[in-house]
Each structure stands twice: as C-alpha cells, then as structure tokens.
Amino acid sequence: MEPVVQTLTARSVAAPRGVCRRWLSGFGLSGLLGLAVLTLWILAALFGPAMLSGTMGGSGSNAVFAPISAMHWLGTDYLGRDMLVRVIHGARYTVGVALVATLIASGTGTLLALLAASGSQALDATLSRGLDTLTAIPSKMFALIMVAGFGSSVAMLVATAAIIYAPGAFRMARSLAVNINALDYVVVARTRG
C-alpha cells in the first residue's frame, strides 16, 4: 500500500512542476527575460519600501552626487539623497500607474473592437477611422496637450496613457473579432437568429 501512496504523492507534486515548466517554455528566451524584469519590479513595488532602512524625507547627506558605494548602492542625487531608496519608492507608483493604464486601455480597446466587429459597417468605419486619427497624433505631443489643458495629476497620467494605448488594443482585438465573425459556426448561428 505504501508504494502506491508514494507514487501518487510524487505524481501530484510533479504535475504542477510539469505544467509550470511547459508554461514557461512557451515564452522563449526574451519572454523569460521580460518576465524576470517584470517580476523584479513588482516585488520591488510590493516589498521594497518595507525592506529599506533609508528615509525619503530630509535633505539627504552631505555627499552630493556621490558615486556608487557600499552605503549608497546607486549613488546619491543633487540633494544627497540615496538613489536606490528613491527608485524603489517610485516603483510603487510606476508599476501601479502602468498597470491601471494598461487595464483601462486594453479593456476600452477590446470593448470598442467587439462593438465595431459585431455592429454595422458604418459603426465599424466610424470607430476605426476615429481611433486611426488618434493614432496619427504623436503620443508625446498628445500627452503635453493633455497636461497643458487639464493639469498634471496621477489620474490624468493614467487617462492619457490609456487614451494613447487604446487604439493598439482596438486594432488587435478587432482583427481577431473580424476573423472569428467570418467563421462558419458564427454565420450559421446568425442565420438561425
């Protein structure tokens, strides 16, 4: 009876490892590198501020523009503040803003793409041309116009990034939706009502 229990335990432990290995092997070398960098920044944003002993406040030390050392791993800035502490504290905002902007842009672009692919040709043409027009505006110029018109805040940064990246999500989702819309089972379902 014991060998069966040991075999089942070994299989149940090996099964998630095999699935994880198979999932990671689909990324390729550049995908694994990107996943490692993304994981590093997410961990820095989540756990970095609690692990650092340096403070953000104050005028810093007397070592202005100090080089990399054992005390300051990334050196200091023009006020003598530790750059590593500042980068890790800033990672929380950077990762958060990028995550929220990406989710909003992907969601909006996908929703508009599904609406365009399943709607009339006039709606599809209107949405496609409108988002193509938005793509034609240089992203940095659009961001400067948004900041000049509405001021600078985290919410405005998220909204600007979402507006800039929504046309890309629209194009990808629309191309997939149009291909699926032309498949036989969709045409049959549409003719059946």
VENMOQUI-V586831 format. One record per backbone hydrogen bond with DSSP energy under -1.0 kcal/mol. CO is the residue of the C=O (numbers start at 0). NH is the residue of the N-H. If there is no record, write none. Layout:
# VENMOQUI-V586831
CO:NH
CO:NH
This chain:
# VENMOQUI-V586831
0:4
1:5
2:6
3:7
4:8
5:9
6:10
7:11
8:12
9:13
10:14
13:17
14:18
15:19
16:20
17:21
18:22
19:23
20:24
23:26
27:31
28:32
29:33
30:34
31:35
32:36
33:37
34:38
35:39
36:40
37:41
38:42
39:43
40:44
41:45
42:46
43:47
46:50
47:51
61:63
65:75
71:68
74:82
76:64
76:79
79:60
80:76
81:85
82:86
83:87
84:88
85:89
86:90
89:93
90:94
91:95
92:96
93:97
94:98
95:99
96:100
97:101
98:102
99:103
100:104
101:105
102:106
103:107
104:108
105:109
106:110
107:111
108:112
109:113
110:114
111:115
112:116
113:117
114:118
119:123
120:124
121:125
122:126
123:127
124:128
125:129
126:130
127:131
128:132
129:133
130:134
131:135
137:141
138:142
139:143
140:144
141:145
142:146
143:147
144:148
145:149
146:150
152:156
153:157
154:158
155:159
156:160
157:161
158:162
159:163
160:164
161:165
164:168
165:169
166:170
167:171
168:172
169:173
170:174
171:175
172:176
173:177
174:178
175:179
176:180
179:182
182:186
183:187
184:188
185:189
186:190
187:191
